[in-house]
Amino acid sequence: MEIFTIKNLTFKYPQSKNYALDNISITVNKGEFLLLCGKSGCGKTTLIRQMKAVLAPAGEKSGEIYYKGKPLCDVPERIAAQEIGYVMQNPDRQIVTDKVWHELAFGLENLGYKNSAIRIRAAEMASYFGIQNWFHKDVKELSGGQKQILNLASVMAMQPGVIILDEPTSQLCNIAAQEFLALLKRLNDELGITVIIIEHRLENVFAMCDRAAVMDKGKIISIGSPQQTIHNIKDDDFFDAMPVPVKICASLGAPEYNVPVNVNEGRCFLEKYLKGKALPNADDTYYKEFGGDNIIEASDVWFRYDKNGEDVLKGLNLSVKKGKLTCVLGGNGTGKTTMLYTLCGLYKPYRGKITVKGRNIKKWGSGLYGKVIGVLPQDPTALFRRDNVYEDISECAAGAENADKKIEEISRFLDITDILDEHPYDLSGGEQQRCALAKVLLTEPEILILDEPTKGFDGFHKRKLAEIFKTLLDIGITVLMVSHDIEFCAEYADICALCFDGGITVSGNVKEFFSGNSFYTTSANRMAREYFPYAVTAEEVKELCITT
């Protein structure tokens, strides 16, 4: 049975020159796990919002959407609210109450359920999703992963038949993301819930899905099983977004339509591929220390938000090398974002010392933030103030020599030339991220601090971001970023550090940091460590396999 049928759907945002959706036709079967993927800005979010009528954006629209054979516009609001669940990218934007149990009950209360039924449903969801231990907590006390699980549980309390999710793991650490996706797959397998999910991080979700639909420029360019998708896009730029086992094994001649899609399958493939070959001796020549000056130094830094609250930073010690890319990883709620805002002077620690360029941060005053240090926050919309992108980014270049040329260059490099006339809030998450980054880069800071800069980026635009970083590093700019994107950090960082319990637990060279870990390591290392212990990227594994 088809739960959604979309026929010749076309859509354009107000005042936009380009169609966000261009003659889309697709069916979604009951009980299916459908993955929507594609480059940032290709129309994925616009498409799924059309399936939830109350979230459908304003604009010029044609075509038909059917839900269980009936035009979606004719489905009563109560039925649509109950049967079509929706989980947003940013968990904070979906939560509306102050307590966890209030949030679980909120949707049911709005549907007019009796208190006895609400209590039963809330208890059932709390048990199923493992929420019992934080059932009575304030929502503000939850980590990002817990908030997203709460959102999913709140939607499930209404017993929907289909759940639509817009990059639900984009703000979760690798471990929390795996747990969330495992819960989602369990709902699909055990309860027959139809799942429609947008994701850029395909390492885990690609192997779970029944079908994957790849979009580009408002069109669906491929739809089929994971193996069919690999075949269809093997010559496309988007192939770089495929899971690491796919990229490694396909390049080594894995049989067509039988390419390994997860780490375990990849290990089995490598075992056969390397059988009988003389493996190189494991050595530690990858390890190296970075010399040079420390441009930021934090020593025994303590910080809490409230005078009587708990410490968030607990004896933080961190040195950031000038002209290097330093990436800080760690779970949700470990203090990473607080650390960034403390290092750039926006938060004031109550103990410890921070120096920037050898000068105590207390003596910098207003001359530090926005001049010496440029900051890209986790929520890029915090930087938008104007009605279109061009006006917004132009204010950061106002008064600069050759301002128009700089705006043109950065727009072309960040691939935002075609959206300069758009309203920032009409853009996809990845497009918003690139526009916000353009604003920060136009201030020409000496130190660039970024909070989850690859959030919403596909593989193509991650490479673009890496090129930007290389250009900045070559001219002596320092880049410090917090990220959950292990693969990006392993491929492009100079130094990686792990934040845990309000401090830095370990910091070092990329190879030293990732090799040997079980969870905070790359898919390539987990897949090939038995043969190449110090290889942490797909390219390294491929090269070693070919030259062995």
C-alpha positions, 0 to 999 in steps of 0.5 A: 500500500502506498502511504504517500504518492506525489505526482508532478510536484513543482514549487518555487519560493516567493520572489525566487528565480529558481524552482526548489522542486522541479516536477517531482514524482515519487511514491512511499510504501507503507512500512518503508524506510526511505532515505532522502539525500543529495547536495545541500540546497537540492530541495530535500527539506522543501519536499518533506515539508510538503508532506506535512501540510502545516509546515508547507512553506508559502510559494508557487506550487503545482502538482498533487500529493496524496496520503493513503490515496486521498489528496493531502489537502483534504485530510482532516487536520486532526488525522494529519497531526496524529498520523504524520509525525515530524522531527526537526533538525534542531531539537530545541526548535521542536520542544515547547514545554519546560519538563520532559513529562510535559513534552511527552503529554503535550501532543496528546493534550492538544488532541483532546485525550483523557488524562488516564490515556495520556498517562498510559501513553507517556509511561509507555514511551518513557519505558520504550525510549529509556527516558525513565531516569530523566522523566521529571527533569527540566528540558534545559538540563538535557543533552542534544541527544536526549532532546532528540530522543524526547522529540521522537518519543513525543511524536510516537506518543500520538501513534503515527503511521509515518515519521518524517525526519529532517537531518535528526542526527546533524547536531548529535555526536557519533555515539548519540547518532548511532543510538538514535538511528538504531531506535528509529530502525527498531520502530520501523522493524517492530511497529511497521512505522514508515520512515522518511529521513533526510541525512547527510551523514550516511555511514549508518543510515545508508545500510538501514534503508530500503530505498535511497532517493538522491536529489539534485537541483530540485529533481530526483536523479536516482531512486532504488535500493542502496546497491542500485544507488551506488551503481547510479551515482558512481560517476556523480560528485555525490558519490563522495558522500557515500559511506566509507566502506562503499568508497574503499571497496568500490575503488578496489573492484568490489562486484557491482550490485554487491558493494559492502555498505557497512564496516563489517561487510567491508572487513570481510571484503578486505580479508579476501582482498588482502589474503596471501599478500605481504602486509607492511609492518605497523609503525608509528612514523605517522606520529609527529609533534607540531611546533610553533607558537600557541596563539590561544592558551587556556590554563585551569579554566573553570566556568558555570552559568549560574553562581550556584549551578554546576560547573560546566568547564572543570579545569580546562587546559588547551593550547591552540597552535598558530596557523593550524586546524585544531578540531575538538570532538566529544559527546553532547553536553560535555562542554564543547560550545561553552569552551569556545565561547569562553576562549573567545571572551564571550563567557567569563570564567571564574577561575583560571587564565586564558591568553590570546596572542600572549595577552591575557583575555581580560585585557583585550576588551572589545577589540577581541571578538569580531576583530582578532577572533571571528566566530561561527555559532552552531545556529547560523540564523543568529547572524542573519539580520537582513531580508536577503543574503547579499545585504546580509553578507555585505554589511561585514565587508562595508568600508573594506577596500574592494568590498564588491570583489571580496563578496563576489569571490567568497560567494563563488567559493562558497557556492552561494552566488545563486542564492544571494537574492533569497531570504536567509530563512528560506534556505536549507540548513547547509545553505544557511551555514555557508552564508553565515560562514561567508559573513564571518570570513569577510571580517578577515579574522586572525583566528576563526572559531567555528561550532559545528561548521559541517552541519548540513554539508554534503560531501561536495561542500565539505571538500569546499570547506576544507579548501577554504581552511587550507587557504586560510592556514597557508596565510597563517590564519588559525582555525579552531572548530568543534565538530561531531564529524569524525571523518572530516576531522580525521581527513583535514585536521592537524590536531584533534582533542577530546572534550569530556566532563568539562575538560580536555582529556587528550590532545594530539596528532590525528593519527595518534588521536584516532588509531586504537579508539573503538568509538571515537575513530573513523569507519576506515580505521575500524574497517582496516585496523587489523591490517593497517593500524594507523590508517584513518581515512578512506584514501589511506586505506585504498592506497595501502591496499593497492600498494601492498 
